[in-house]
Amino acid sequence: MTALEVTDLRHRYGDRESLCGVSFSVAAGDVFALLGPNGGGKTTLFRIISTLLLPTAGTVEVFGLDIVKRPSDVRRKLGVVFQSPAVDPWLTVVENLRHHGYLYGLAKPDLDRGIERALERFGLTPRASDRVSTLSGGLRRRVELAKALLPAPQLLVLDEPSSGLDPTARRDLLQELMRLREDAGTTVVLTTHIMEEAAVADRVGILHEGRLAAIGTPAALTDAIGGDILTIDPVGDASTLSSMLHDHFGLNAQIVGRQLRVERRRAHEFVPTLIEGLPGQIATVSVGRPTLDDVFMHHTGTRLTP
């Protein structure tokens, strides 16, 4: 079953097109990550999927329901976690959940049971009576998740879910998302610019300047590069060394800051030849397997992480 179907989606803000014919699908029960930089179109896509913004053209269906024609029915299937906090800091954890349940028309005793399950699932039971303002960033994010999942949505969409979290809280959040998929079969769609988040997804779509540059499993995307990554620190100017690499070895290097990046099979065997062929031109050289950052670079010509 298909949980989310996006077909030739376009959106314009005045003269600027933020989404340029984006198409992809997400199977029910999968975790799908949209990876890209800020300003690449991720939040616009998130807002359209969550029925907060109408597309200029194209269609989006959630479990077969068109978001434009049947927005109310779509919302009953959605749980939404925004990048900015959407919990009331002056209410307790339980009060936030209860008011959210009322908005969805949940009533006793179903609401009470749902709150109890949500608190237990996210380890919030000991803090149920605490004001949200007293919680750490990681615990507040758990409250956001508990709130979004209270109506038992079939599709959970999250915009930059670990924004503002430290690495430990980010790992905890990812574990919670994976547990949701395993325990409840919830379909998860998240937008992110963080490689660690995208790497745990079943499939990843690379969104750059409003276009879907690549899509596939993390393993398939990195394997498609077809080699190792040489990262070279030049002694002098990077563009000069880039020309030397092309003239001496026929290599096309990408310049990233002051470094050069080269894709090559069995790159570790080539390193001695490289050093001997260009004496005094290379300060350091390292070899590594491709990452999603390298995949992003390969398809867009720019690096996602600083």
N, C-alpha and C positions, 0 to 999 in steps of 0.2 A: 504493500500500500504506500502511496505517496503522501507524505505529510505536507510538503510545501512545493509548489510548482510556480516558478517565476519565468515568464516568457516575454522576451524582447522588451524589457522594462526600461522606460525612459522617464527622466524628470528634468525640468528646466527651472532655474531661478532667473527670470528675466532672459538675458542673452546667453547665460552660462548653462551648459548642459552638464548636470552632475551625475546622471546615469545615462549611459549610451548603449542601449540595447542589451541589457544584462539578461542572461537566461541560465537557469540551473534548476535542479530538483533535489529534494531531500527525502529519503525513504523514512517511513515511520520507524521510530526507535533509534535513529542514528543521531550522532553528534556532528554537527556541521559548523565549521569555522570560516568566517569571512575575514581574510587577513589583508591588511593594507594600512597605509599611513593616514594620519588625520587629514581630512580634506579630500580623501580619495573616493568618497561616495558611500561609505559604510553606514553612517548615521542616517542619511537620507533613505537608504534601503531599509534600515531598521524601522524608521518611522512609517514607511509605506506598509511593510509587513504587519506592523502593529496597528494599522488602520488610522494612524494619526495624520497621514498625509496622502493626498490623492496623487496617483501617477499621472504624468503628462500623456503617456502612451504605454501600451503593453498591458499584461495581466498578471495578477498574483492570485493563486488559489491556495487555501488552507484546508486540507482534507476535502478537496473538491469544491469548496465554497469560494466564490469570487469575492474579494475584499471590498470591491466597489458596489456590487449588486446586493451583497448580503453581509454588511459590516457587523450588524448586531449578532448574527449567528457565528461569525468568525471570532468575535471577541469572547464568546462563551467557550471557545476551544483554546484560548490563548492565556498564557501567563507572561507578564512583561516585567523585566528588570531594567530600569533606566541607568544610564551612566551617572547621572546626578542622583543623590539620595531622594527617595520618595517615601520615607517614613517620617512620622512626626516625632521629633526628639523629646517633646515634653510629655508624650504619652508613654505608658509602659509597653513592654513587648506584647503582652496579652491584649492591651487596648488597641494597639495598632492592628493586630490580627483580627480582632473582633469587628472593628469598624470596616475593615476591608471585606470581611465576610458579609456584613450587612449590605455593602454596595453591590455584591453579587447575588443578593437575595437569599443568602444562607440563613437558616434559622435553627434554633434549638430543636432537638438535641444534636442534629447533624453538625452544626457549627462548633459546639463544644467538643465533640469527638474529633473534628477536623483540626481544631486548635491544639488539642492534646497530642495528636499524631505529629503535627508540624513541629511543635516544641521538642518532642522527643527525637524526631528525625535529625534535627539540626543542633542537638545538644543545648537547647535553650531553656529547658525546664528549670534549672536552678536560677535563671535570670528572668523568669517570666514576669515578675512583679517589679523589675527594675525599669527606670526610665531609659529610653533608648539613648539619651544624651550621655549616660554614664558608661556606655559600652564602647569597646575598642572598635576600630574600623572593620576588622574581620568579623566580629560578632554582629555589627550593624548590617554587614552584607548578608549574613545568615538570616537576619530578620527579613531583609528584602526578599530573599529566596523563599523563606517560609510563607511570607505574605502572598507572593506570586503563585505559589503552589497550593494554597489553601483551597481554591475551587477545583482542584484536581484537573488542571489543563492538560490537553493532549500535546500541545506545542509550547515550549518555553523559549522565549526570545530574549536575549541579553545584549545590551550595548556596552562594550568595554567593561565587563563585569568586575574585573579586578582593579579598576581605576582607583588609585590612592592607597592600595593595599601593599603591605610589605611582602617580601618573598615567601615567608612562612604562611601568612594569611592567604596568599595567592594559591599556594599548593593545597591548602585546606579547602579552598573554594573549588578547585578543580576536582578534588577527590569527591566532594559533595555532588558535583555535576555528573561524574561517572557513576556514582552510586544511584542517582536518580534514574539514569538510563537502565542500569542493571535491575534495580528493585521494582521500579514502577513502569518501565518501558516508555518513559517520557522522551519525546523528540526534543532535542536541544539545538538551537541555532544561535550562535554568538558572533559578535563582531569584535575584532581585536587587532592591535598592532604588536602584540607580544608573542614571540615565537613559541614560548613554553605552552601557552594556551592552545595555539593552533596545532601543535605537535600531538596532542592527545585526542584530537578529533578523528572520527572515522574518515571524513573527507574534508578537504580544504579548498576554498576558492580564493584566488589572489585577485583582489580588486585594486585597480590602479587607474587613477584619473577617469573614474566612472566606467571603466571597462573591465570585464573579467578576463585577465591575462592568462590564467591557467586554472585547472581544477582537477582534483584527483586525491587519492590517499596520500598521506605524508610520505610513505615509502616510495610510491610510484613517482611522485613529483621529484624527489631527490635522485632516484635511480635514473630518471629520464635525462639528467644532465650528462650521465655517461662517462664519468671520470672523477678524478680527484681535483682539489682546488689548491693551487699554488698561490700563496700570499707573499709578495716580495716587497721588502723595504729597500729603496734605492739609496745609494750614497749621495747622488746628486738629484737632478730634476727627474720627476717621474715620467714626463712626456719624452725626455731624451732616452731613458731606459726602455720605454715602450717601443720607440722606433728601433732601438738596437735588438730587442727581442724579435721584432718582425723581420728585420734584415738578416739576422744570424740564424734564426730558427723557424721563421715563418709563423710565429705565434702572435695571435691577436689578444692583447692584454687590455683589461678594463682598468681605468684609473679611478681609485676610490680614495679621496683625500690625498695623502702622500704615498699611498701604497698602490701596488699593481696586483691585479687578480687574473689568474690564468686557469682555464679549465683544460685538464689533460689527463688522459688515461695513464695509470701506473706512474704518477708524477714523481714518486719517491725515487724511481730509477733514473729519472732525468736530472735530478738535482746536481749530482757531480758534474755532468756535462754542462749544465747551466753556469755553475760557478767557474769552471775552467774556461768556458767560452767567453765570459765577460768578466775578466779579472779586475778587481778594484771597483766594480760598478754596483755590487750588491752588498748591502749591510747585513741583512738577515733574510732568510727564506723559510717558510713553514709549509707543511703539507697536511691537508685534512680532508675528511669525507664531506660531501656536500650537506648543507643544512637547509632548512626552509628559507633562511636569510639568503643563501646562495641561489636558491630557486627564484626568489623574488628579484635578485640582481640579474639573473639569467634572462628573465622575461621582461623586465622593465628598464634595465640599465642603471638602476639606482639601488642603493642599499636602504633597507627598512630600518635597521637598528643603527644607532650612531657609531 
